[in-house]
Amino acid sequence: MQVQQPVQAQPSQIAVLQNSVVVFSKNYLPLARINIKRAIALLVTGQAESLDSSTKHWPIRSPSQVYYVSEHIRLTGSNPERLWKVPPVNRREVLRRDNHTCQYCGSTKHLTLDHVIPRSKGGTHTWDNVVTACTTCNGKKGDRWLQDTGMTLKAKPKAPMHPAVAFAEMFWAQQDESVKT
């Protein structure tokens, strides 16, 4: 009795599965970049449609059909946008926002939180007043106003934005760069 070897996928077919697809909302807001397998599932179940304006289409073969997946798809469902709340101001979220970097000197070691306007001087524990600082800079600034210390912030503190808005900004910036080149 002979055992048949399984049919191996050709390298070009495997490479297609490594691609990603940009998903747009029903009103054409870019939401996220997903893998092509998830895009196929959305297209086959009718939850998304292919955008014809896209220049790339990848052929995906099943035993009975060939699907052409565009590099841009649009959700067709009328589900309201998912609710997103601004995360609470806590150590983990502030460190994440500031990329685990001291906002005064750029150090990534021995990090703490600092209130730009000290709490003793009326500062609040809010997104626009709390930054990541190393222990050295935090001790140097102490309980004083920023202008009294001669220190400057690398970036103005602000609340994190909705992930879809952040992705949309990044997506359109990439599109501008590709048009310029």
C-alpha positions as CSV (number, residue, x, y, z in Angstrom):
1,M,0.0,0.0,0.0
2,Q,1.4,3.4,-1.0
3,V,0.9,6.4,1.1
4,Q,0.3,9.6,-0.8
5,Q,2.2,12.6,0.2
6,P,0.0,15.7,1.0
7,V,0.0,18.3,-1.8
8,Q,2.4,21.0,-0.8
9,A,1.4,24.6,-1.4
10,Q,3.5,26.5,-3.8
11,P,5.7,29.2,-2.3
12,S,3.8,32.0,-4.1
13,Q,0.5,30.8,-2.6
14,I,2.0,30.8,0.9
15,A,3.4,34.3,0.3
16,V,0.0,35.6,-0.5
17,L,-1.2,34.6,2.9
18,Q,1.4,36.9,4.5
19,N,-0.2,40.0,3.0
20,S,-2.4,42.3,5.0
21,V,-5.6,44.2,4.1
22,V,-6.8,47.6,5.2
23,V,-10.4,47.6,6.6
24,F,-12.5,50.7,6.1
25,S,-15.7,51.4,8.0
26,K,-19.1,51.7,6.3
27,N,-18.4,55.4,5.9
28,Y,-14.8,54.9,4.6
29,L,-12.9,55.6,7.7
30,P,-9.7,53.4,7.8
31,L,-10.1,51.2,10.9
32,A,-7.3,48.7,11.0
33,R,-4.9,46.5,9.1
34,I,-5.8,42.8,9.3
35,N,-4.3,39.6,7.9
36,I,-5.7,38.2,4.6
37,K,-7.3,35.2,6.3
38,R,-9.5,37.4,8.4
39,A,-10.3,39.5,5.3
40,I,-11.4,36.3,3.5
41,A,-13.7,35.4,6.3
42,L,-15.3,38.9,6.3
43,L,-15.8,38.8,2.5
44,V,-17.2,35.3,2.3
45,T,-19.7,35.9,5.2
46,G,-20.8,39.1,3.5
47,Q,-19.7,41.4,6.4
48,A,-17.3,43.2,4.0
49,E,-17.0,44.1,0.4
50,S,-13.9,44.6,-1.8
51,L,-13.1,48.2,-2.9
52,D,-12.5,48.2,-6.6
53,S,-10.4,51.3,-6.4
54,S,-7.6,49.2,-5.0
55,T,-4.8,48.3,-7.5
56,K,-3.8,45.0,-5.9
57,H,-6.0,41.9,-5.9
58,W,-4.6,38.6,-4.7
59,P,-6.1,35.3,-6.0
60,I,-7.0,32.9,-3.2
61,R,-7.9,29.4,-4.4
62,S,-10.2,27.0,-2.7
63,P,-11.0,23.6,-4.1
64,S,-14.1,24.9,-5.9
65,Q,-13.6,28.6,-6.4
66,V,-11.1,31.4,-6.8
67,Y,-11.5,34.5,-4.7
68,Y,-9.9,37.8,-5.5
69,V,-9.1,39.7,-2.3
70,S,-8.4,43.4,-2.7
71,E,-5.9,45.2,-0.5
72,H,-8.7,47.5,0.7
73,I,-12.1,46.2,2.0
74,R,-15.1,48.0,3.5
75,L,-17.4,46.7,6.2
76,T,-21.0,46.5,5.1
77,G,-22.7,45.9,8.4
78,S,-24.6,48.8,10.0
79,N,-23.2,48.0,13.5
80,P,-22.5,51.2,15.4
81,E,-18.9,52.0,16.0
82,R,-17.6,50.1,19.0
83,L,-17.6,52.2,22.1
84,W,-14.2,53.3,23.4
85,K,-13.5,55.0,26.6
86,V,-10.4,57.0,27.5
87,P,-8.4,54.7,29.7
88,P,-7.9,55.7,33.4
89,V,-4.9,57.8,34.3
90,N,-2.7,55.1,35.9
91,R,1.0,54.2,35.8
92,R,0.6,51.5,33.1
93,E,-1.4,53.7,30.8
94,V,0.9,56.8,31.2
95,L,4.0,54.7,30.6
96,R,2.4,53.2,27.5
97,R,1.4,56.7,26.2
98,D,4.9,58.0,26.8
99,N,6.6,54.9,25.3
100,H,8.3,54.1,28.5
101,T,10.6,57.1,28.2
102,C,11.3,60.0,30.5
103,Q,9.7,63.1,29.1
104,Y,12.5,65.3,30.4
105,C,15.7,63.5,29.5
106,G,14.7,60.5,27.3
107,S,15.9,57.9,29.8
108,T,14.2,54.5,29.9
109,K,15.4,53.4,33.3
110,H,14.0,53.9,36.8
111,L,10.7,55.4,35.6
112,T,8.1,57.1,37.8
113,L,5.2,59.5,37.3
114,D,5.5,63.2,37.6
115,H,2.8,65.9,37.8
116,V,3.8,68.8,35.6
117,I,1.9,71.2,37.8
118,P,2.6,69.8,41.3
119,R,-0.4,68.6,43.2
120,S,0.6,70.8,46.1
121,K,0.2,73.8,43.8
122,G,-3.2,72.9,42.5
123,G,-2.2,70.4,39.8
124,T,-4.6,67.5,39.0
125,H,-4.1,63.9,38.3
126,T,-5.3,64.1,34.7
127,W,-3.9,63.1,31.3
128,D,-2.7,66.6,30.5
129,N,-0.8,67.0,33.8
130,V,0.9,63.5,34.3
131,V,4.1,62.4,32.5
132,T,6.7,59.7,32.7
133,A,9.9,60.8,34.4
134,C,13.0,59.0,35.6
135,T,13.8,59.2,39.3
136,T,16.7,61.6,38.6
137,C,14.5,64.2,36.7
138,N,11.6,63.7,39.1
139,G,13.9,64.5,42.1
140,K,15.5,67.4,40.2
141,K,12.1,69.0,39.4
142,G,10.6,68.1,42.8
143,D,7.7,70.2,44.0
144,R,8.4,73.2,41.7
145,W,6.9,74.7,38.6
146,L,8.5,73.6,35.3
147,Q,9.7,77.1,34.4
148,D,11.5,77.4,37.8
149,T,13.6,74.3,37.1
150,G,14.8,75.2,33.5
151,M,13.6,71.8,32.4
152,T,11.4,71.2,29.3
153,L,9.0,68.5,28.2
154,K,9.8,66.5,25.1
155,A,6.1,66.3,24.2
156,K,3.0,68.0,25.6
157,P,1.0,65.4,27.6
158,K,-2.5,64.6,26.3
159,A,-5.1,61.9,26.6
160,P,-4.7,58.9,24.3
161,M,-6.9,59.0,21.2
162,H,-9.3,56.4,19.9
163,P,-7.4,53.5,18.2
164,A,-9.3,53.9,14.9
165,V,-8.5,57.6,14.8
166,A,-4.8,56.9,15.5
167,F,-4.8,54.2,12.7
168,A,-6.5,56.6,10.3
169,E,-3.9,59.3,10.9
170,M,-1.1,56.8,10.4
171,F,-2.8,55.4,7.2
172,W,-3.3,58.8,5.6
173,A,0.3,59.9,6.5
174,Q,1.6,56.7,4.7
175,Q,-0.6,57.4,1.7
176,D,0.9,61.0,1.5
177,E,4.4,59.6,1.7
178,S,3.7,57.0,-1.1
179,V,2.3,59.7,-3.4
180,K,5.4,61.9,-2.9
181,T,7.7,59.1,-3.8
